Amino acid sequence: QNHLLQVLSLLAMERPPVGAQIDGREESDAMSDWVRDEKVRALKSIPPIVPEDVLLGQYYGYSDDPTIHDKNTTTATYAAVRMWVRTPRWDEVPFILVAGKAVDERLVEVRVRFRDAPFAAFGHDQGRSSSFSSGGSPLPQNELVLRIQPDESIYLTTNVQSPGFGNDGQIMNSKLELNYRSLHHHDHDHDRRGHDHHQQHSRHHHHQHRPHHQPRRQQHRPDAYSRLLLDVIHGTQSNFVRDDELRAAWEIFDPALIAIEEGQGNKVKVERYERGTDGPESAEEWIRIKSKSGSNMGYSAGAIPQ
């Protein structure tokens, strides 16, 4: 809950008032307060969750743990929640939060799914883009994906027409990606190759030239907790939860948690799922209905390498 809402608040917050009066404080202290003020405003714009907007699951074998005495426990190991951010920017845009244990992959990412275009971008059909493709199956919606862990990256998925004349307007889904790991290795290798080429060129002419630039040193990418420790040393607090942010987070979840524990949320049943899967079988349909859109997780034909 805590980590998910921090990510949500960073996505939904408005831009801090950079350039405002600092009132004699250090600029880093003022910026930390501005960022956290906007995060709290975003959280306070979220109405409390209702049980109807919650899907719970538990993987088979959870109660086999010897430390769990209640073998009939309904403790959830998977949860999907829909919530709303009632601000002018995000009103009527559903936010779906999903977290689970013993699922198929360890992954933390944000998917911003764009609305359908009014008309199909390709072909002669004048239907909506979500219901038309030359192959007869719905087109995926365009997405902006922020991969937080592992392999930090940012990519945009979009539908494009296959090149050539023989594809009869076939639509494929393509990805524009910025991957921090591959980008760094590419730059490092490029510098190293350029340096080696220059040395060979210098030897060919029997005299030495000073290289135009030295190859950049390979930098270590610190993990999240290393960055937080560095923030502590520098006195930067923007990435830490403030007490009012914590209270606002609990005000969102508490009513639904209490209702479910007291049996008021009769519609919320803990569904079982196999270890190593992506959660309960009903999850994909539940997300489709609650988000008012289809799932883009299962791209086909190798259009998007996962």
PyMOL commands that set and color helices and strands:
alter all, ss='L'
color gray80, all
select helices_A, chain A and resi 2-12+27-44+51-53+62-64+129-131+180-204+224-234+243-261+283-291
alter helices_A, ss='H'
color red, helices_A
select strands_A, chain A and resi 54-59+78-84+94-100+108-113+143-149+153-161+171-179+270-273
alter strands_A, ss='S'
color yellow, strands_A
deselect
rebuild
show_as cartoon
